[in-house]
Amino acid sequence: MANSDYVKCSDIMHTPPTYLYVDSTVQDTIDMLLEHHMYDVPVVDRNEVFVGEISIRRLAGLLLPTSLSMEQGLMNTSFMRETLEDIRQRLHKASGSPIEPYLNRDTVVVYPDSPLIDALMLLYHKFIRIPVVSRENGHLVGAISLITLLRSLEEAD
């Protein structure tokens, strides 16, 4: 098979990608996660250069009491009694905070010209969605997930 015949990430990536700006707030993130049924969101700077991701798991730490969310925090929670109002208050307190401290900047990405099989292996082994980033300028140009791939396969039939 000639090199130009392989399926590339750009052939099936979801565009335009859904993303947040690095100066967005925790509340902006929550709104987007809920609106788009996502578990993580790509984050770009104001020039739309990809800088990382913010995940629902990182935000989960904001729901916990500080004594549990610290690096060497408590592990035994049997003595604690929490109400939804306790959790709601912690989230409300953090809602206006910038997301930058919670970013994962070591995010795996693929490029538009990357072979789709590379993305498929990443999705199979670990990831739910992979950002597609331009090699030339670092801009976020799309995203690939198993859902994206399945939709492409269905449309091809």
N, C-alpha and C positions, 0 to 999 in steps of 0.2 A: 504494500500500500504506500503510495506516495505521501510524503510528509504533509502536503496540503490537504490530503483526504481525511485526516483524523478530525474527530469532533472536538471543537474547542469550547472553552467555558463561555465565550461570547455567543456561541450558537444557542445556548439555552438559558443564559442568566436572566434573572428578573430585573427589568429596568422600568422606570427609574427606581433606584434603591430608596428604601425608607431609611432615614437617618436623623440624628440629632446633632446640633452644634455643641462644641466643647464647652461653651458658656451657658448651656441649658441647665435647668434646675432639676432636682430630684422629682418634683411634681410633673415637670414636662416629660420626664422619663416614664413615670407611672402612667400618665395619660396615654403616651404612645404605646407602651406595652399592652395596656388594656384595649385600646382602640384597634390595634393591629394583631392582637393575639400572639404576641412575640415573647420570647424568653430572653432575648438580648437585642440590642440595637447598635448598629454601627454609629460611630461618632466622627465628625469631621470638624476641621477648623473653618474659619469664615471664608477661606479660599477653596473650600470643599476638598481639602487634602485629608485623607483618612488618617486618624490618629489613634483609633482603638475601638473598643466596645464597652458598653455598660450592660451588665446582666442583672436579671431579676435576683439571682443568688447574691450578688454584691449588695443589692438593696435590702435583702432579707436581714443583713446585719443591723440595719437601722431600726428594725422592728424589735430587736432584742435589747434587754437591759445592758448597760455598759459592762457590767461585771461578767456577762456571758459573751459579749462580742469582742472582747479584748483578745490579743494573741494568746496570752496565758490565762484566759478567763476560766471561770468556774465550769466544771463539767457536770456536777450533780445538781439537778434542778428540782429534786423532789420536795424541797422545802418552800419553793416559790409558788405563789398563787397570782396569776395574772388575769386581768380582765381585758376584754376587747377595747375598753376605753383607755387602759394603760398603753396598749399597743398603738391605738389611734393617736394618742398624745405624742408618743415618740415619733411617729411618722409625720405628724403635723409640724413638730419642731424642726424636722429635717427637710421638709418639703421645699423650702426656699433656698436650700443650700445648692451650690454648684456641683455638677456631677464629676468634675475633673478629678478629685481625689479618689473616686471610685472606679475610674477607668481601668480596663485591662489593656495595656499598651503593647503587650506581647501577643497580639492576635495573629493567628495564621490567616494568610490571604492567598488567593490565586490571582492570576492575571488573565486578561481577555484571551490571550493566545495560549494559555496553559491547556494541555490536553484534559478533556473532560474526565478521563479515567483517573487522573491525579486527584481531582476534586471528589470523585466518587469514592475513592479509597479513604480520603479524609472524612467524608460523611459516614462511611461504613464504620470506621474505627472510633470516631470521637465526636464529631461536630454535628450540630443541627442545621447550621447555615454557615456559609463561608462568604466573606466579602470578596468582591472582585475589584481589584485596584489597578489603575493604569500604571504601566511600567514607566511611562514618560514623565508624568507629573504627580503621581501619587494620589490622584483623584479617585474617589469611590465612584465606580461606574455601574455596579450591579451587585447581585448576590445570587448564590446558588444554594439550593436545599434539595433534599430528596423530593419534596413536593414540587419544586420547580421542574426537576427532571421528569417526574411522573406526568405532570401536565404536558410537557413537551412530547413525551411518548404518546400520550392520548391524542394530542393534536395531530401527530404525524400519521395516525391511523386513518 
